[in-house]
Amino acid sequence: MKRVYWAPAKINLRLQVLGKREDGYHDLCMVMQCVSLYDRIEISLSKGKGVRVSCPGVDLLPGSKNIAGKAAEVLLGRLGKEWGVDLIIEKNIPVAAGLGGGSSDAATVLSGLNDMLAAGLSRDELMMIGSSLGADVPFFLYGQPAIARGIGDVLQPLPRPLPDVWYVLVNPGVAVSTAWVYQNLGLTSPVDEYRLPGFPKTARDFRSFVVNDLERVTMSRHPEVGQVKARLSELGASAVLMSGSGPTVFGVFQDQAEADAACRSIRLEHELWRAEIVRPV
């Protein structure tokens, strides 16, 4: 049996670090949204045993050390089933880019195998399994834009839909270690209570809404992030922000023509920068 699934990227419209926890992780308040940039995942089942992962053109960790492979092993273990699983991942989401590609792949494998094996696990059960794999995995199983608290695994729906905008994603071609960013964050005093501001109603409103506490850390090592932000602003973006721990930056545009023009300009000007136009999912 073989099926193909699509794993979307995400962007962080807000990422605020509220404090460091006793377990070494950080309490966060984030607003996350999936966008239309996808990894293609082909899942094949056989009567053999073991999980095998291949990712043409990308040097991923092999087998169960890869988060998508680990997701398959964990789900099979939970179900008590012995199947052979082959995963072929075609990466379109840049690796180590702040777009959640690995977490999305893991979530897609969980939901895909649940479907293929007719396991009948609920969304909440899959999210619980996903939380053992990575903090962002439950979001990709949640199925809608969300406010994320805790380490990113406590989710609630947005109070109202976000404006229908276009995003231009620009990756400057460097990889960023999330662990390094948090290790160098240098928190001041923790925040006991945090309230989100009013949610945007128009593309222009994003300017006062978007924020990312990790930007300054990533830009200290990768000034290209600041250069991308500045260029997107010059090209007419209503708001610009680094997603996650970076280095990918997104610009918010009101309509497709503006986004197309900005994307074309960046592709012509910067050979090493990767630019994509995406839509909210």
N, C-alpha and C positions, 0 to 999 in steps of 0.2 A: 504494500500500500504506500502511495506517495502523494503528498499534497504540498502546495506552495502557500506560504503566508507572508505577510508584509509587516515589518516592524518599523513604526514611525519614530522620528526624532522628537525631542522636546526642546522648548526654550523656557528659561526662567524669566518671567516678567518682573518678579521681585525675588530677592534672596537676601534675607537679613539674618545675621547670626546673633542670637539672643544671649548665649553664654555657653561655657564648656561644662559638660556633664562629668559625673564621677567616673563613668565608664570610658572616658576619653573621647567620646563623640561630642557633637555640638547640638544644642537646641536651635532649631531654625524656624523661621516663618517664611514660606515661599508661596508664590503663585506660579503654577506651571501649566503649560499648554502644549499639546502635540501639534506638530506641523507636518506638511506633506513632503517630507524627505524620508525615504524608506530603505531599509535593508530588505533584501529578498531572501527568505529562508525556505529551503526545500527540506521537508521532513520525510524520511522513508522508514517504514517499519519492516522488519524481517523476523524470522523465527530464531535467529541466532541470539547471542547475548553481547552486551557491551554497547557503549555509546562512542561514536566516532564523529569528529567534527573536522570539516575542511572549509577553508575560506580562501578561495583563489585570489592571489595577488596581495594578500595581507598576512603578515607574520603574527598569527594569533597563538596563544598558548594551546597546546594540544589537549584533546580529550576532556576529561573531567575537570582539568585545571582551568579550562575556558568556562566562563559563566553560563553560556548557553548549554554546553555539554553538562555542566553541573546541574543545571535546571532539569534536564532530561533524567539524569540519574536520581535526583531527589524525588521527582514525581513518580518514577517507576518504583522506587523504594517505598514511597507512601502507599502506592496501590498494590504492592506485593506482586508485581508482574515482571516476568523475565522476557524482554523483547530485545531484539537488536534495533538500535536507532542510529540512523545516519543523518547528519545535519550538513547541508551545504549552504553556507552563508555568503551571499554576494553583498559586500559592504559598499553602500553608497553614503552612509553616515560616517564622517571622518572619525578616526579613533583618537581617544584622549582629547576631545574637542569641546566638552561642556554640553553636549547634545544628548547624552544618555544612551548612546547606541548599544553598548553592551547590556545595560539593564533592559532596554527594549527588546533586544534579541532573546534574553532569558525569559521575559514575560511572554513573548510570542511563542516560544517553545512550550512553556507551561500550558498556555491556552490551546495551542495547536495539538499537543499530545492528549490533553483532556478531551478534545473534540474527536481525534482519530481513534482513541481507545474507548470512546463512549463511557468515560469514567463518571460523568455526572457531578463532578465537583463544582460547588458554587463559586461565584466571584470572590466572596469573602474567604472561602477556603483556599483558593488559588493565591489571593493576596497574602494570606498568612504564610503559605509556603514561600512566596516571593520575598517576604520580609527577611527570611533566613539567608537569602542569596545576596541582597543588596538593598540599600535604603530607598533607591528610586524604583525598584522593580514593582512594588504595589501600585505606584501611580500609573504605570503602563497597563495595568490590569483594571484600573478604575473606570476607564472608558469615557472620561470627560475632563475638561479643564478643572483644576482643583486648587484649593488652599491646602498647603502641606505644612504640618507642624511636627514637633518632636524632632527626630532625625530625618524627617521627610516622609515618614510612614503613617502619620495620622492625617487622614484626608477628609475634606469636606467639600461639597460643591460650591461654586461661586454664587454670590447672591443674585447675579443677573448675567445674561450672556455678554461676552466681550464684543466690541465693535468688529465688523467684518472688514478686516484690513489685509494688506499684503506685507509680507516680511521679505527682506533681502538678507540672507545669511552670508557672512563673509568670514572665511577661515584663512588666517595669514600663513598657514603652512608650518606651524610649530605644534609640538605635543606638550601638554601640560599635565603634571601629576597632581591629582586632586589631594592626595595625602600631603604633598609638599606645601600646597597652598594653605591648607588648614594648619599645618605645623608652624607656618610663618605668619599667621593672622595677627597675633599680638592683640588680643582682646583687652579692652579697658574694663569698665564695670558691667556686670551682667544686667539684663533687662528683666524685671520681674513680670511685667505685663506689657503686651504689645498689641496695639490696635491697628488694623489695616486702614489706610485712607480710603476715600470714596473711589469706586471702580470707574475706569474711563468709559465715557459715552461716545467719544469720537476719537479719531486717530490723533488729533492734537492733544487730547487729554492724557495720552500715554506719557508725555514729557514729564509731567509731575507725578506720575505713578511708578515708573520703572526705577529700580534701585538694586544694586548688587554690592554687598559688603566685601566680596572677594576680589573685585576689580583692581583695587590699589595694590594688592599683593601680587597678582598675576602680572600687572603692568610693570611692576618693579623689576621683573626679570625679562618680560617680553614687551618692550615698548611698542611693538607692532600693533598691539591691541588698541592703544591710544591713537595710533595713526589710522587704523580702520575706522574707529569711532568718528574721528575728525572728518575723514573723507565722506562717510555716509551722511553726516550732517550737512556738509557742503553740497551734497547731491540732493538735498531736500527731504531727508528723513524727518518725520515728526518727532521721533525719539530714537535714541540708540543706546544699546546696553550689551555688555558681555553676558553670555549665557553660562550658568553654572560656574565652574572654576576656569572656564575659558579653554582655548583662546577665541572661540567663535563669537562674533558680534552680530547682532541683528539690528536692522533698521526698520522702522515702522513707516509704511507708506499708505496714503489714502486710496490710491487707485493703481491699476495694473500698468498704465502707461508710465507713470513716475517710477515704479519699481523696475520696469523693463529698462528704462533709460539709465537708471543708476547701476543696475547689474551689468549692462553693456559697457558702461564707462569703466567700471572696476576691472572687468575682464581684459579690456584693452590696455589699461594703464599698468596693471600689476600681474606679471606672469605667474608669480608664486602664490598669489591669493586666489582662493577658490570662492566663487560667488554663485549663489543659487537663489531663485525666487521661490518662495513657498507660501502656502495658505494655511490658515488655522484648520485643525482637524477636530 
